[in-house]
Amino acid sequence: MTTIPSVLVTGASTGIGAAYAERFARRGHDLVLVARDIARMEALAARLRQENGVAIDIIQADLTKADELATVETRLRDDARIGILVNNAGTAIGGSFIEQGTDDVARLVALNTTAVLRLASAIAPRLAKAGEGAIVNIGSVVGLAPEFGMTVYGATKAFVLFLSQGLSLELGPKGVYVQAVLPATTRTEIWDHVGADVNALSNVMEVGDLVDAALVGFDRREAVTIPPLPDAGQWDAFQAARQAMLPNYRNELPAERYRTSA
Ligand SMILES: NC(=O)c1ccc[n+]([C@@H]2O[C@H](COP(=O)([O-])OP(=O)(O)OC[C@H]3O[C@@H](n4cnc5c(N)ncnc54)[C@H](OP(=O)(O)O)[C@@H]3O)[C@@H](O)[C@H]2O)c1
């Protein structure tokens, strides 16, 4: 791995991924951009090469298609220059669960979870062997809140959070940093895809602010970064409450309240 590793960013054609690409290019990292819209990535790459003098490769891939996803996996496995993976590509769909089509939710799960998992799995052994590198997974606060009414999307983001926390525990001691970033409402095109007018929403974070904050968490090596949450102590208390239950799960007998009387 070079001193300044290359960064592979998925979903780099627009939104949060494009902002990550810009920020890492400014920091002097070479990039590999991945998404479906090649024209947008070429325009971004041309600008970032000119502004920052970095090398940028582009892989056009639909990450819901196994063969195209495999191309990105192979690149992550084989290209030792890539030391940081930003697992950002993701989408959302509108409607309630019974309104959403079965194929549509399955495709959502494929992009938001399977692709994230396969790409992390492709790069992790190499990073662990090198004893350095980072995997950044973009989750969402929706993954903490079934109350927000985006059930399948939230379930995929709960997966991303759990995967990130588990990988952080597994890979951290091997020198690999794993970060989950949990944005809330951020001004990107994702809202067009769910059929919502982002300009009609309140408390919308600008994408540059979101990514700059996420990178503060990255530089601090935070396991979980929630840019919009004002009081970090609330997250710490939530983790402490979860961890307090851990010693109580292993029991020979069901809890008293579930025992049927003889
Ligand atoms: N914006 C928010 O309010 C918000 C809040 C919480 C979390 N997030 C998360 O942040 C991440 C980025 O979202 P965003 O808001 O930046 O959304 P966005 O503006 O819609 O951008 C999504 C990116 O993913 C790519 N993408 C979509 N489908 C793909 C596919 N099948 N294969 C490969 N690439 C694909 C898109 O590029 P192409 O169309 O060119 O493929 C685009 O570059 C997502 O994981 C999202 O869930 C967003």
The ligand as a MOL file (V3000), in Angstrom:
LIG
                    3D

  0  0  0     0  0            999 V3000
M  V30 BEGIN CTAB
M  V30 COUNTS 48 52 0 0 0
M  V30 BEGIN ATOM
M  V30 1 N -29.5960 11.7260 1.4720 0
M  V30 2 C -30.0710 11.3200 2.6300 0
M  V30 3 O -30.9670 11.9480 3.2290 0
M  V30 4 C -29.4710 10.0860 3.2760 0
M  V30 5 C -29.7260 9.8800 4.6320 0
M  V30 6 C -29.2060 8.7540 5.2440 0
M  V30 7 C -28.4180 7.8770 4.5200 0
M  V30 8 N -28.1970 8.0960 3.1880 0 CHG=1
M  V30 9 C -27.3940 7.0890 2.4800 0
M  V30 10 O -26.3050 7.7270 1.8230 0
M  V30 11 C -25.9010 6.9440 0.6900 0
M  V30 12 C -25.7950 7.8570 -0.5140 0
M  V30 13 O -27.0760 8.3780 -0.7990 0
M  V30 14 P -27.3430 9.7800 -1.4570 0
M  V30 15 O -28.2680 10.5070 -0.5810 0
M  V30 16 O -26.0690 10.4050 -1.8750 0 CHG=-1
M  V30 17 O -28.2010 9.2720 -2.7180 0
M  V30 18 P -28.1780 9.6710 -4.2560 0
M  V30 19 O -27.9270 11.1300 -4.4080 0
M  V30 20 O -29.4090 9.0680 -4.8270 0
M  V30 21 O -26.8890 8.9040 -4.7990 0
M  V30 22 C -26.8420 7.4940 -4.7640 0
M  V30 23 C -25.5750 7.0270 -5.4530 0
M  V30 24 O -25.6170 5.6040 -5.5320 0
M  V30 25 C -25.4940 5.2050 -6.9020 0
M  V30 26 N -26.3150 4.0380 -7.1790 0
M  V30 27 C -27.6690 3.9250 -7.0630 0
M  V30 28 N -28.0670 2.7170 -7.4750 0
M  V30 29 C -26.9360 2.0440 -7.8550 0
M  V30 30 C -26.6920 0.7660 -8.3900 0
M  V30 31 N -27.6850 -0.1010 -8.6290 0
M  V30 32 N -25.4140 0.4120 -8.6670 0
M  V30 33 C -24.3960 1.2680 -8.4570 0
M  V30 34 N -24.5640 2.5070 -7.9620 0
M  V30 35 C -25.8260 2.8820 -7.6730 0
M  V30 36 C -25.9640 6.4050 -7.7060 0
M  V30 37 O -25.3180 6.4630 -8.9710 0
M  V30 38 P -25.9190 5.9410 -10.3760 0
M  V30 39 O -27.3570 6.3190 -10.4190 0
M  V30 40 O -25.0410 6.6600 -11.3670 0
M  V30 41 O -25.6790 4.4600 -10.3620 0
M  V30 42 C -25.4470 7.5520 -6.8620 0
M  V30 43 O -24.1020 7.8120 -7.1690 0
M  V30 44 C -26.9460 5.8440 0.5460 0
M  V30 45 O -26.4400 4.6480 1.0930 0
M  V30 46 C -28.1120 6.3620 1.3600 0
M  V30 47 O -28.9250 5.3220 1.8420 0
M  V30 48 C -28.6910 9.1850 2.5490 0
M  V30 END ATOM
M  V30 BEGIN BOND
M  V30 1 1 1 2
M  V30 2 2 2 3
M  V30 3 1 2 4
M  V30 4 1 4 5
M  V30 5 2 4 48
M  V30 6 2 5 6
M  V30 7 1 6 7
M  V30 8 2 7 8
M  V30 9 1 8 9
M  V30 10 1 8 48
M  V30 11 1 9 10
M  V30 12 1 9 46
M  V30 13 1 10 11
M  V30 14 1 11 12
M  V30 15 1 11 44
M  V30 16 1 12 13
M  V30 17 1 13 14
M  V30 18 2 14 15
M  V30 19 1 14 16
M  V30 20 1 14 17
M  V30 21 1 17 18
M  V30 22 2 18 19
M  V30 23 1 18 20
M  V30 24 1 18 21
M  V30 25 1 21 22
M  V30 26 1 22 23
M  V30 27 1 23 24
M  V30 28 1 23 42
M  V30 29 1 24 25
M  V30 30 1 25 26
M  V30 31 1 25 36
M  V30 32 1 26 27
M  V30 33 1 26 35
M  V30 34 2 27 28
M  V30 35 1 28 29
M  V30 36 1 29 30
M  V30 37 2 29 35
M  V30 38 1 30 31
M  V30 39 2 30 32
M  V30 40 1 32 33
M  V30 41 2 33 34
M  V30 42 1 34 35
M  V30 43 1 36 37
M  V30 44 1 36 42
M  V30 45 1 37 38
M  V30 46 2 38 39
M  V30 47 1 38 40
M  V30 48 1 38 41
M  V30 49 1 42 43
M  V30 50 1 44 45
M  V30 51 1 44 46
M  V30 52 1 46 47
M  V30 END BOND
M  V30 END CTAB
M  END
